Amino acid sequence: MLSGIQHFAYCRRQWALIHIEQQWAENERTVDGQLFHNVAHDRDKIEKRGDLLITRGLHIKSAQLGMSGICDVVEFHRSADGISLFSYEGLWEPYPVEYKKGSPKTDGVDELQLCGQAICLEEMLLCRIPCGSLFYGEDRRRKKVRFTEQLRQKTYDMAKEMHDLWKKGYTPKVRPKKGCNACSLKEICVPKLGKTKTVETYIESNLSGG
């Protein structure tokens, strides 16, 4: 799932617990986030406002990434550099918009998910999408994201790493960090156990007198 790239970039173990082991638990943050996304999807599929078309809940996929998902919103702006759309006159330029409940992050995980959406749309529509936006519910503002070659390559690399772990069925070990306390999977993951010694380390330590 394309949405998993955000989980993966944030925490490999979190992604594996959800997508490989099929583990899930709700908390206030996940419920609020789901309700926020429902607002973006719970409207007419296509809305036209002059030189702007708005689609919601658009299903997308990419053979190159080996991923599929759903876009919160894809805007189509009338443009001479755009593509033709069935049943609509003129040319239209796609512009993906991903909704996030909180505030802008500094780790770049949201940008990776949005870039993945753009790559999917480019394959499906045979076009090039230079940028999109992240809409954050906390400040009710958009953050424009340019799909640079560096961001695109990072998205492809991330997708490959995800597929490698998926094929192995491997769940990475926990790497405790500040964000663990807010994770809905905290009781399943038990991050504190990652700080304990392994059996091998314990035996070696005692045999050496350490």
ZIBELCOR-V64993 format. One record per backbone hydrogen bond with DSSP energy under -1.0 kcal/mol. CO is the residue of the C=O (numbers start at 0). NH is the residue of the N-H. If there is no record, write none. Layout:
CO_NH + CO_NH
This chain:
0_3 + 1_4 + 2_5 + 3_7 + 4_8 + 5_9 + 6_10 + 10_14 + 11_15 + 12_16 + 13_17 + 14_18 + 15_19 + 15_20 + 16_22 + 26_30 + 27_31 + 28_32 + 29_33 + 30_34 + 31_35 + 32_36 + 33_37 + 34_38 + 36_40 + 37_41 + 40_42 + 44_55 + 46_53 + 50_77 + 51_48 + 52_75 + 53_46 + 54_73 + 57_70 + 59_68 + 61_65 + 61_66 + 66_61 + 67_1 + 68_59 + 71_56 + 72_96 + 73_54 + 74_94 + 75_52 + 76_92 + 78_81 + 82_91 + 84_87 + 90_78 + 91_82 + 92_76 + 94_74 + 95_132 + 96_72 + 97_134 + 99_136 + 101_137 + 107_111 + 108_112 + 109_113 + 110_114 + 111_115 + 112_116 + 113_117 + 114_118 + 115_119 + 116_120 + 117_121 + 118_122 + 119_123 + 120_124 + 121_125 + 121_126 + 129_146 + 131_144 + 132_97 + 133_142 + 134_99 + 135_139 + 135_140 + 140_135 + 142_133 + 144_131 + 145_147 + 147_151 + 148_152 + 149_153 + 150_154 + 151_155 + 152_156 + 153_157 + 154_158 + 155_159 + 156_160 + 157_161 + 158_162 + 159_163 + 160_164 + 161_165 + 162_166 + 163_167 + 164_168 + 164_169 + 176_179 + 177_180 + 178_181 + 182_185 + 184_188 + 185_189 + 189_192 + 190_193 + 191_194 + 192_195 + 197_201 + 198_202 + 199_203 + 200_204 + 201_205 + 202_206 + 203_207 + 204_209
